[in-house]
Amino acid sequence: MLSHRTNALDAAHLKQIEAVRAKGYALDLQAYHPGIHGVAIPWRDNGEVKASICLTGPAKEYPQARLIQLAWMMMQTVERAAVQPR
């Protein structure tokens, strides 16, 4: 998107995107739907993001700390997976 639209995102959004890139996962803490938390990780093929894997559920069952643990578990599983698209 950024390569096609100059100034498509403001500095705050770019900062958020960079934070997600650096961590390797993104959290949604009731931003999209009240009472629902989520975490997403990228699915890469030769370093290029092709898709994502996401887990969502009730905020009380998936607090931020738990989602971060799950993100790391998901990333490790994807790293070991031999079934990634080629």
ABEGO torsion letter per residue (X at the ends): XAAABBGABBAAAAAAAAAAAAAGBBBBBGAABBGBBBBBBBBBBGGBBABBBBBBBBAAABBAAAAAAAAAAAAAAAAABAABBX
